[in-house]
């Protein structure tokens, strides 16, 4: 989910980059309109990206680590079983 407060702050920063030579009421209206437009463009652009929250990322990372540990354990087990198949039957007991 996109943090709307951060999006608003970025839009405010972008609108503050309007040249300071613009003064008066029309300049304030222009800045406000630019801020709204910046916010809309940013929100549209970011919504097209396939983003996940940090929490979702951390959860998936933990799942991947657990899965990797299980895989490594299974690989060791299979290796041990294959090793047992390679040894003569009499030496297994």
C-alpha positions, 0 to 999 in steps of 0.5 A: 500500500502506498503511504499517502502522507509521503505522497502528499509530502513529495507533491508539496516538495515538487510544487515548492520547486515552482520558481519563486518569481510567481507571486500573488494569489494566482501563484498560490492557486497555481502551486495548489493546482500543481500540487494536486496534479503532481499527487495524481501523477505520482499516485497513478505511476506508483499504483502501476508498479507491483509494490509490496509493503515492507511487512509483506516483504519481510514475511515472504523473506521469512517464509523463503528462509524456512523453505530453504532450511527445509530443503537443505535438511531434505537434501542432507537426508536424501544424501544420507539415504543414497549413501546407505544404498551405496554401502554393502548390505552386510555393513548396514546392520 
